[in-house]
Amino acid sequence: MKRNTFRYLESITYEYYDICKQIKEIEQEILHATNNSYDDVQAGKVTSKNVTSETETRATALLTDKRLSRLREQAEAIKKAYDNLIKEKQELIKMYYWTDPNKESMSHYAGKLNISLRTAYRWRQEFIYKLGKILGEI
């Protein structure tokens, strides 16, 4: 795996909770939009206005918004890769990427889990590789 690909996958892993927050914000923005900014999403729109309900327009916008679909794909891939790990590996990934605000070194996390530093790096690499496979990056 190329170094830049690894860094990209790590960056979206670091941002997992922000991605989930962005998904909710975009969904709320679409659902509670006061104007018909999502009116142009409708297929087959000609000069005359299509007769559709507000609900249909917003549902279509939720399904076709590119930002939303990309963020959902990333969040689902991270969750799937994480869920496919055993508990010890999940604990390392959770500590390294999401829970520890001090961002300690990998040796610190390896020590907490009573594993070697090399094992900790291997587990991290395994997670990122799985994520890359799910997202089609490798």
Secondary structure, DSSP 8 states (H G I E B T S, - for coil): --HHHHHHHHHHHHTHHHHHHHHHHHHHHHHT-SS-TTGGGSTT--SS-----HHHHHHHHHHH-HHHHHHHHHHHHHHHHHHTS-HHHHHHHIIIIII-TT---HHHHHHHHT--HHHHHHHHHHHHHHHHHHHT--
